[in-house]
Amino acid sequence: MSYKMIVLDLDDTLLRDDHTISDRTKEALMRAQEIGVKVVLASGRPTFGMRHIAQELNLSQYESFILSFNGGKIINCSSEEEMFSSTLSPKSIHKLFEISVREGVYIHTYIGDEIITQDENPYTDIEAKLTGLPINVVSNFIDAVNEPVVKSLMVGPPEQLKDVESKLQRELKEEFSIMRSKPYFLEFTEKGVTKGTSLNQLIQACGIKREEVIAIGDSYNDLTMIEFAGLGVAMGNAPDDIKEIADYVTDTNMNDGVAKVVEEFILLAHQVKA
């Protein structure tokens, strides 16, 4: 199979634990782009928190793409065109806030290039460090969120959040797409919006078939794109249930797992074909 697109989660997949890309991985992705393969960054992060990685990989030069907010937005890196955007209404976010209070977990969302929260907490601090976005601690979350937003996160201790997820998957399944991106991040987007659904939209716009796509991830918010892609790949550091669903399991994010997939399934195949 000749693959034309590779879709990459960022944290714990493309990025090492220090949030950098290894030289081997960067070289492999640049070579893939040089032979015409589209590289797509697909993350729960807001767009702002992904742009520096897109710039490092020269995605604008090669007409590649960003899927931010777990598929809530699709950005063409060359034209800066917003090809798709999904939002949640203020009313929906206010409902999530009330539920977060009921369940005893924290909540935050994004307005502009800020993270909005009512309560300082260590998990929102982690999000700020990952994305580079400042935190705006507001006195009243409901008053502060008076415009549509792309997504919201409930955050808290992993075991508590796991129970909250189980409950809300039943309670809110008709209203939101709900997924955990990290053990302490429970994410909410518009119903039907996931990395997988947005990837489907993107390949149709690009004229690429799903069997020509590789998708690599490590967590539960990556499941839909791993299942959708022609070659769905789980990182070696992914949970076992993610690995079981994937077509292929690569090495860990600390051992060039992404580079090894690119080298084997794209670069080597290209050499053989040539």
N, C-alpha and C positions, 0 to 999 in steps of 0.2 A: 504494500500500500504506500502511495506517495502522499505524505501528510502536508497540508497547506496552511495549517494554523495550529499553534500551541498556546494553550490557555493556562495561566499560572496563578495560583493563589500566592500571596506574599508571605505573611508571617508563618514561620515554621515550614515553609515550602521553598520558595525562591530565596528567601532571606535566611541567613544563618542566625544564630541566637543573639548576635550583636547587631542584628538588623542590617547587615551588609550582604552584598552579592560576592561570591567567591570569584577569583580571576578565571578559573576554569569554566564556571557557569556563564559568566559574562561573555567569554570568548565563544562558547558554543552557541549562545543565543545570537550574537552578532553574526556569526557565520551562517546560521539558519536564516536570518533576515536577508543576508546578502544573496542567498539563492531563492528568495521570494517567499519564504514562509512568514506569515503574519504572527507576531507575538502579541498576546492579549494579557494584560494584567487584570486579574479578577479578584477583588478583595471586598471585605466588609468595610474597609476604610472609606472615609469621604474622599472625594476627588483630590482635594488639596493635599492629603496625606499620601498620595500616590505619584504626584507629578515629578518629584525629584528622582524617583526610580525610573519613570518613563523617560526622563531626560538622560539618565545614565545609560540607558539602553538604546538611545537614539530612536525612539518609537516614531517620532514625527517625521524623521527622514525616510523611514520605511513604510509609512502609511499604516501604522499599527494602531491598537486601540486600548482603552481603559474601560473596564466594567467596575464601577465603584458602588459603594453602598449595597453590597450583595446583589448587584444587578439592577439597582434602582436607577442608575444612570449608565448610558453608553456614550463614550466620548471618542471621536475621531482625533487622534493626536496630531495629524497633519493640518487639518482644516479647523480644529477646535470646535467642530460642529457637535452639538449635543443631539445624538441620533435617537435617544430615548430617555425619557425622564418620568419617573413614577413618584407620587407623593401621597402622604397621609394627611388627612384634614386635622385642623386644631382640635376638633371634637374627638377624633380618634385618639390623639395624643393625650388629651385630658382624661379620657377613659383609662388609658394605660397608666397614667399617673395615679389615679385613684386605686387601681388594682395593685400597683407597686406599694402603696401605703398599706393596703389591706394585707399584702403578703410579707411586708417587712423587709423589702429590698429597695435599693436605690434605683433611680432612673435618670437617663440623660438623653438629649437629642442634639441636633445641630441647626443653628440658624446662621446663615452666612458662613464665615470661617471661624466660628466659635462653637464650643461645646457648652450647652446650657444644662445646668443642674440646680436643684434647690439645696442639696446637701453635699458638702465636701465628703469625699470617701476615697479610699485607696484604689478602687477599681476604675473610677473615672480618671484618676491620676495616671493609671496605666494607659488608658486610651489616649490621653493628652501626650504622653511620651511617645507612643507608637505613631501618632498622626502628626505631631508638631502643632496641633491646634491649641489655642489658649482656652482655659475654662472660665466661663462666666457664671459665678454662683449668684443666683437670683433669689429674691426674697419670696417670690410666689411663682412657681413653675407654670401654673395654669395661665396666669396673667401674661407671663413672658412669651408663651407659645401662642401667638395670635395670627400665624400664617402657616400654610402647608409646609411640611418638612418631608424629607425623603425616608428617614427611618428613625427609630428610637431603640434604645437598649435598656433593659433591666439588668442590673449588675449586683453581684453579691457573692458570698461564699459558695464555692462549687456545689457542695452537697445540698445546700438550701435551694440554690438556683435550679438544680436538677429536679427537685420536687415541684418547684414553681412551674418549670417547663412542662412537666407531665400534666399538671392540672390545667394550664392555659392552652396546651395543644387541644384539649377537649373543649374547654370553655370558649375559645376564641377562633376555632378552626375555620369558621365561615367568614371571618373578618380580616385576618392577617396571615401572612406567611411568617412562621415562627421557627427560628433555628438558633442553635448555639454555635458561635464561632470560636470561642474559647470556653473552658470550664466555668469562667466567671462572667461571660458575656452572653445574654439572651437577646437576640435581635428580632425586631418587628419591622416588616415592610408591607407594602400593599399586598392583599391577597393575590396569589398567583405570580408574584414577582420573586424570582430566585436567580442565582447565577446560571442555572440551567435554562430557564425560560429566556433570559436576556441573551445568552449565547445562541439560542435558536434564532432569535431575531437578527442577531449580528451576522450569522453565516448566510442567512437568506439574503441580506443586503449585499453581502460580498460574493454571492454566487458560489459558496463553498458547501460541500456535502458534509453531513455529520460524520460519515466514516473517514473523512479527510482531516478530522480534528483530534488532537491529543489534549486532554485536560488533566492537570496534576494538582492534587490538593492533599490536605492532611486532616481536615476537620469536618464537622457535620454540616456546616454551611457550604461545603464543597461537594456534597453527595450528589446534588442534582446535576451538576456539570460533569462529574465523574461518570454518572450513569448515562448521560446524554451522549458524550463524546464517543467517537469510533474506538478510541483507545483511552479508557479511563484509568488513570494511574494514581495509586496511593503512595504517599511517602513512607519510608521505613519507620518514621517516628509517629505515624498515624495510629489511632486506636484500632484494635483488631477488627471491630465491626465495619470500619471503613475499608480496611484491607480486603475483607471478605467480599465486598461488593465490587471492588476494582477489578479491571482486566489484568492489571500488572502491578506489582509492588516494586518500587525502586529503593535506593539507599536513602539514608536520612538527610535532613537539611544540612547537617554538619559534615556530611561525606559526599557532597556534590551529587545528590540524588537527581536533581533536575538536569544537570549536565550529562549524566549518564544516559538519561532517556533521550535527550537531544542527539547525543553522539550515536546511539544505537539505532534509533528509529527514524532519524531525519538525515544526519550527515553521512553515516555509513551507507544508508539506503540510496542516497543521492550519488555517492561515489560508485556504487555497484551499477546503478542505472546509467551513469555517464560512461 
